[in-house]
Amino acid sequence: PVQVLTTPTNIEFIYNDFTSAPYDTIPGQIFVPVMGLTTGNIANQFLCVGDTIQVPYTASGGFNPSNIFAAELSAANGSFATPTVIGTVNDTVSGFVAAVIPSVPSGSGYRIRVTSSSPAIVGADNGSDLTISNIQVSVNAAICDGESILLGGALQTTAGGYVDTLTAGNGCDSVV
């Protein structure tokens, strides 16, 4: 026969990595939390190398205090076969991962996802393609006496080296 207890009894659940799972007891019921991790929408769909972004994520269930949430960038075709970690945060609840777009080839099929370390969970990606621009512009110009070049918003007529920042149509800057 089964004996029903009227007071909660602690039951310990163990993850595959042998860490204890959180639990709750109610007389006559056992509650086992379902672990979940989802990546939110990225506010800006057009990004440039070097941009800093906030990657939103929603975490459900109990994550261990040593947990690290990591934002990962896919390849230009959306594949996570060899993801690039672009930011991390030590946390146990939903929030944001501050991330920096690394130097990658320009492309329009990038995705970002968030993973956790304890327990190890791979969240779904952000759900839409991101465009990353990696435009490298360099100008090597020499001017002689009597010549000029338009740089820095002004006509330069003195021989020498100049630095200028150009803004592309998508908002990315290039220093030349």
TIDONU-510773 format. One line per 3 residues: for each residue x, y, z of N, C-alpha, C, O. Coordinates in steps of 0.001 Angstrom, whole numbers, plus 500000, padded with zeros to 6 digits. Example, Ala and Ser with C-alpha at 12.3 -4.5 7.8 and 13.67 -1.06 7.14 Angstrom:
2
513190/494310/507800/512300/495500/507800/513200/496700/507800/514236/496681/508465 | 512850/497750/507080/513670/498940/507140/512900/500030/507870/513409/501138/508039;
//
This chain:
176
500834/498807/500000/500000/500000/500000/500876/501253/500000/502002/501243/500498 | 500339/502319/499437/501030/503601/499377/500600/504424/500572/499413/504523/500884 | 501588/505017/501244/501293/505849/502397/501388/507307/501970/502397/507700/501384;
500382/508118/502240/500368/509529/501880/500797/510330/503094/500235/510181/504179 | 501786/511172/502907/502285/512018/503980/501548/513348/503933/501218/513835/502852 | 501295/513920/505059/500620/515219/505104/501606/516366/505306/501218/517534/505328;
502868/516024/505452/503892/517068/505569/504868/516901/504417/505112/515781/503968 | 505430/518011/503931/506368/517904/502800/507579/517048/503144/508091/517089/504262 | 508014/516293/502185/509218/515484/502312/510176/515925/501225/509796/515997/500056;
511407/516219/501589/512390/516660/500601/512810/515507/499708/513117/514409/500172 | 512814/515791/498410/513284/514845/497411/514365/515572/496619/514183/516724/496226 | 515474/514906/496388/516553/515556/495648/516597/515022/494221/516612/513813/493994;
516616/515961/493254/516745/515618/491849/518142/516006/491403/518646/517065/491778 | 518766/515160/490609/520142/515374/490186/520189/515525/488661/519602/514728/487929 | 520903/516569/488192/521119/516760/486757/522175/515789/486266/522832/515113/487057;
522334/515727/484933/523340/514850/484344/524751/515189/484800/525619/514316/484829 | 524994/516471/485163/526336/516853/485614/526502/516683/487130/527459/517190/487716 | 525573/515973/487751/525587/515633/489169/525420/516823/490101/525821/516755/491262;
524833/517915/489612/524475/519023/490486/523007/518877/490858/522215/518321/490096 | 522654/519372/492020/521277/519241/492487/520347/520196/491761/520678/521360/491536 | 519192/519691/491404/518172/520531/490775/517302/521133/491864/517083/520495/492894;
516799/522352/491662/515893/522929/492651/514573/522155/492640/514193/521577/491621 | 513900/522148/493746/512640/521440/493844/511743/522172/494825/512185/523061/495554 | 510486/521787/494831/509526/522338/495772/508600/521197/496146/508300/520345/495309;
508146/521164/497378/507237/520103/497789/505968/520701/498352/505991/521673/499106 | 504886/520109/497974/503560/520467/498481/502932/519132/498860/503066/518168/498107 | 502253/519042/499996/501676/517743/500384/500891/517117/499229/499964/517721/498689;
501278/515906/498868/500582/515189/497825/501064/515503/496419/500578/514893/495467 | 502024/516450/496245/502501/516823/494924/504017/516954/494930/504635/517252/495953 | 504586/516725/493777/506012/516979/493591/506139/517941/492416/505590/517684/491345;
506849/519036/492605/507066/520022/491548/508522/519958/491123/509429/520181/491925 | 508733/519653/489854/510083/519659/489305/510119/520763/488257/509376/520699/487277 | 510962/521769/488440/510983/522872/487480/511486/522431/486109/512360/521571/485996;
510930/523023/485099/511387/522777/483735/512383/523872/483396/512071/525060/483471 | 513573/523458/483026/514618/524413/482692/514389/524901/481270/514052/524121/480379 | 514573/526182/481071/514411/526738/479744/515279/527955/479537/515619/528660/480487;
515636/528199/478287/516462/529348/477938/516096/529776/476526/516216/528996/475581 | 515651/531010/476390/515314/531535/475067/516057/532843/474848/516313/533598/475786 | 516394/533092/473597/517064/534325/473206/516021/535267/472645/515213/534873/471804;
516032/536510/473103/515071/537496/472631/515485/538110/471302/516523/537769/470735 | 514655/539018/470822/514937/539714/469570/516064/540721/469760/516155/541380/470796 | 516910/540828/468760/517975/541828/468760/517385/543097/468175/516832/543079/467075;
517499/544200/468903/516840/545449/468518/517263/545942/467142/516421/546373/466354 | 518553/545884/466842/519064/546394/465576/519416/545220/464673/520285/544419/465018 | 518758/545104/463524/519015/544007/462597/520240/544260/461717/520720/543337/461058;
520755/545497/461695/521919/545870/460888/523044/546277/461828/522946/547290/462522 | 524101/545495/461849/525191/545694/462796/526509/545885/462068/526668/545494/460912 | 527443/546493/462769/528783/546711/462231/529802/546049/463154/529572/545915/464356;
530922/545641/462581/532013/545106/463383/532381/546145/464440/532558/547322/464127 | 532494/545701/465696/532835/546601/466791/531633/547139/467548/531796/547722/468620 | 530407/546955/467007/529210/547423/467713/529044/546684/469033/529337/545492/469124;
528574/547393/470057/528199/546779/471327/526685/546668/471351/525981/547647/471103 | 526182/545469/471652/524739/545241/471689/524346/544568/472995/525183/543986/473685 | 523074/544654/473322/522513/543960/474470/521683/542791/473938/520730/542997/473187;
522042/541572/474323/521337/540379/473870/520385/539945/474989/520841/539497/476041 | 519069/540071/474776/518117/539684/475822/517922/538168/475865/517964/537498/474833 | 517709/537642/477066/517419/536214/477209/516436/536028/478351/516369/536833/479280;
515669/534939/478258/514728/534569/479308/515131/533205/479831/515211/532236/479076 | 515384/533135/481132/515798/531901/481788/514672/531442/482713/514148/532231/483500 | 514307/530177/482616/513293/529638/483520/513839/528391/484197/514620/527644/483609;
513424/528177/485425/513957/527076/486218/515059/527602/487112/515237/528814/487234 | 515790/526716/487728/516834/527129/488658/518219/526919/488100/518624/525789/487830 | 518953/528010/487925/520338/527931/487467/521249/528051/488673/520941/528769/489624;
522365/527350/488633/523301/527346/489756/524031/528676/489866/524207/529364/488860 | 524464/529058/491078/525142/530347/491273/526393/530532/490416/526765/531666/490114 | 527044/529448/490022/528257/529550/489189/527931/529639/487700/528845/529676/486876;
526657/529673/487340/526246/529671/485940/526762/530882/485171/526814/531994/485696 | 527137/530647/483930/527534/531708/483003/526606/531641/481794/526509/530602/481142 | 525925/532742/481494/525167/532853/480252/526122/533437/479216/526805/534424/479488;
526172/532832/478029/527059/533292/476966/526247/533586/475710/525412/532778/475302 | 526493/534745/475095/525901/535064/473802/526858/534555/472739/528056/534832/472785 | 526317/533800/471770/527131/533219/470713/526650/533719/469357/525449/533849/469118;
527609/533998/468469/527330/534438/467109/527530/533266/466159/528518/532537/466259 | 526586/533087/465235/526695/532027/464235/527647/532438/463126/528197/533539/463135 | 527832/531536/462171/528523/531878/460923/527564/532722/460082/526393/532873/460431;
528063/533264/458986/527259/534137/458129/526044/533422/457537/525090/534075/457115 | 526068/532091/457500/524941/531326/456965/523967/530874/458051/523038/530117/457768 | 524167/531332/459301/523276/530982/460405/523648/529715/461141/522963/529341/462094;
524723/529035/460728/525136/527783/461357/525868/528045/462676/526704/528942/462778 | 525527/527235/463678/526219/527298/464959/527187/526132/465124/527492/525741/466251 | 527679/525566/464009/528633/524457/464078/529890/524869/464843/530437/524068/465600;
530353/526099/464658/531509/526640/465388/531160/528068/465825/531644/529033/465233 | 530320/528204/466860/529894/529543/467279/531033/530345/467887/532010/529787/468385 | 530890/531661/467837/531851/532581/468441/531189/533232/469656/530131/533848/469528;
531804/533099/470828/531275/533744/472030/531564/535237/471923/532714/535644/471756 | 530502/536059/472023/530655/537505/471873/530366/538275/473165/530478/539501/473199 | 529995/537555/474222/529762/538198/475511/529290/537176/476527/528695/536161/476164;
529559/537445/477823/529123/536545/478901/528657/537363/480099/529013/538530/480260 | 527851/536715/480930/527441/537312/482199/527220/536177/483203/526646/535143/482862 | 527677/536378/484440/527461/535410/485521/526139/535763/486183/526041/536782/486867;
525112/534925/485985/523789/535228/486534/522973/533947/486611/523368/532910/486079 | 521823/534036/487286/520930/532886/487418/519517/533196/486939/518658/532315/486938 | 519270/534428/486535/517929/534850/486130/517960/535528/484769/519032/535800/484229;
516788/535798/484217/516660/536464/482921/517344/537817/482935/517470/538447/483985 | 517789/538264/481757/518462/539559/481676/519024/539812/480295/518422/539455/479283 | 520198/540441/480272/520869/540797/479031/522334/540398/479113/522941/540438/480184;
522900/540009/477964/524329/539786/477849/524885/540928/477011/524455/541121/475873 | 525840/541692/477556/526514/542734/476778/527484/542026/475838/528305/541221/476275 | 527384/542332/474539/528188/541635/473545/528787/542618/472551/528243/543699/472321;
529914/542227/471966/530594/543042/470959/530688/542224/469674/531110/541068/469692 | 530288/542838/468555/530358/542159/467263/531823/542076/466848/532480/543106/466696 | 532349/540849/466661/533767/540678/466315/534011/540933/464827/533076/541149/464056;
535263/540906/464449/535631/541072/463046/535303/539780/462305/536009/538778/462423 | 534216/539830/461541/533750/538693/460749/533467/539179/459331/533329/540382/459108 | 533379/538261/458373/533041/538700/457012/531645/539325/456969/530764/538936/457735;
531448/540280/456084/530122/540861/455901/529153/539766/455467/529513/538877/454695 | 527929/539838/455967/526924/538842/455608/525568/539211/456152/525455/540089/457007 | 524535/538547/455664/523171/538888/456073/522408/537694/456628/521177/537715/456650;
523109/536648/457080/522442/535481/457632/522877/535133/459039/522649/534013/459496 | 523503/536078/459739/523991/535811/461095/522818/535646/462071/521749/536227/461886 | 523045/534849/463099/522101/534668/464197/522876/534728/465509/524090/534527/465540;
522153/535008/466591/522742/535027/467934/521881/534151/468826/520653/534170/468735 | 522537/533380/469693/521820/532572/470680/522498/532731/472026/523638/533190/472104 | 521798/532353/473089/522355/532385/474442/522406/530955/474967/521461/530184/474805;
523528/530617/475598/523700/529312/476228/523978/529516/477704/524348/530610/478131 | 523798/528453/478486/524129/528508/479921/525121/527398/480222/525230/526421/479482 | 525848/527567/481329/526874/526586/481690/526453/525643/482806/526948/524517/482866;
525542/526070/483706/525215/525238/484859/523760/525414/485266/523441/526306/486052 | 522875/524575/484741/523146/523436/483874/523408/523890/482439/523073/525010/482054 | 524008/523001/481665/524349/523310/480266/523095/523237/479412/522517/522167/479224;
522679/524395/478894/521503/524485/478026/521858/525365/476839/522510/526398/476996 | 521431/524956/475658/521615/525753/474450/520252/526344/474100/519316/525617/473768 | 520152/527660/474176/518896/528321/473850/518707/528432/472348/519670/528375/471583;
517456/528590/471933/517165/528823/470519/517757/530168/470113/518007/531023/470963 | 517981/530355/468804/518563/531620/468357/517533/532746/468384/516374/532531/468737 | 517966/533941/468010/517138/535146/468112/515950/535148/467154/515072/536001/467287;
515890/534230/466199/514706/534086/465376/514673/534853/464071/513732/534692/463293 | 515669/535681/463807/515699/536400/462529/517146/536681/462138/518035/536794/462983 | 517349/536789/460826/518693/537029/460308/519177/538432/460649/518405/539391/460658;
520473/538529/460931/521123/539807/461206/522144/540080/460109/522803/539164/459616 | 522264/541342/459736/523252/541748/458749/524416/542396/459471/524226/543316/460268 | 525622/541917/459194/526830/542488/459782/527697/543019/458658/527983/542312/457692;
528115/544276/458793/528997/544891/457804/530403/544983/458356/530621/545423/459485 | 531342/544562/457547/532751/544668/457889/533424/545365/456707/534098/544738/455890 | 533225/546654/456644/533735/547435/455520/535060/548053/455920/535124/548854/456852;
536096/547687/455228/537425/548233/455482/537724/549244/454379/537732/548900/453197 | 537964/550463/454765/538261/551510/453784/539629/552082/454115/539904/552445/455259 | 540468/552157/453119/541751/552814/453338/542032/553717/452144/541735/553393/450994;
542601/554831/452461/542958/555799/451422/544450/556053/451549/544942/556415/452617 | 545157/555861/450456/546575/556155/450435/546758/557244/449387/546851/556974/448189 | 546805/558461/449862/546885/559583/448927/548092/560446/449254/548372/560749/450413;
548772/560818/448235/549892/561751/448386/549549/562994/447581/549157/562912/446416 | 549700/564120/448209/549463/565360/447461/550756/566170/447421/551535/566202/448374 | 550940/566795/446320/552125/567629/446114/551703/569091/446145/550515/569409/446205;
552699/569980/446103/552396/571409/446075/551421/571709/444938/551602/571281/443798 | 550378/572464/445295/549388/572866/444303/548262/571863/444128/547319/572148/443390 | 548315/570667/444788/547240/569688/444699/546382/569765/445958/546764/570407/446936;
545221/569110/445930/544333/569097/447093/543546/567797/447131/543433/567084/446134 | 542999/567505/448321/542140/566327/448529/541111/566702/449589/541422/567428/450534 | 539881/566204/449431/538815/566482/450390/538834/565399/451469/538463/564254/451212;
539264/565763/452662/539299/564866/453820/538955/565664/455061/539241/566858/455142 | 538336/564995/456036/538003/565676/457286/537002/566800/457084/536947/567731/457887 | 536212/566726/456026/535213/567735/455755/535783/569029/455210/535072/570030/455118;
537054/569021/454849/537688/570246/454336/538647/569896/453206/539142/568773/453110 | 538886/570841/452393/539824/570676/451295/541235/570837/451852/541593/571897/452365 | 542039/569762/451745/543398/569771/452273/544351/570138/451129/544325/569520/450065;
545192/571154/451367/546107/571617/450324/547567/571524/450732/548457/571834/449939 | 547823/571092/451986/549192/570982/452474/549625/569524/452416/548881/568641/452842 | 550797/569266/451904/551296/567893/451823/551379/567295/453219/551781/567974/454164;
550996/566005/453357/551065/565352/454655/550091/564190/454750/549480/563804/453754 | 549942/563620/455972/549023/562515/456227/547765/563020/456904/547824/563936/457725 | 546644/562440/456571/545357/562876/457112/544535/561675/457555/544665/560584/457000;
543676/561883/458572/542753/560862/459077/541346/561401/458937/541084/562562/459248 | 540424/560542/458459/539039/560957/458288/538137/559788/458674/538526/558628/458532 | 536940/560088/459159/535940/559070/459478/534804/559188/458480/534216/560255/458303;
534507/558066/457828/533444/558033/456835/532279/557229/457392/532494/556213/458053 | 531056/557662/457139/529883/556940/457586/529180/556346/456384/528804/557062/455456 | 529002/555032/456404/528318/554337/455306/526821/554541/455428/526335/555055/456436;
526100/554141/454408/524651/554279/454404/523961/553524/455518/522880/553922/455953 | 524568/552429/455997/523976/551641/457079/524398/552125/458463/524041/551508/459467 | 525158/553224/458529/525543/553804/459804/526896/553372/460328/527331/553870/461366;
527581/552457/459643/528892/552010/460104/529935/553056/459792/529892/553696/458741 | 530882/553233/460713/531967/554196/460518/533222/553476/460060/533464/552326/460428 | 534010/554160/459261/535329/553674/458875/536307/554819/459038/536054/555928/458568;
537430/554556/459705/538455/555581/459885/539494/555377/458811/540017/554276/458639 | 539800/556462/458073/540802/556387/457015/541854/557440/457270/542806/557562/456499;
//
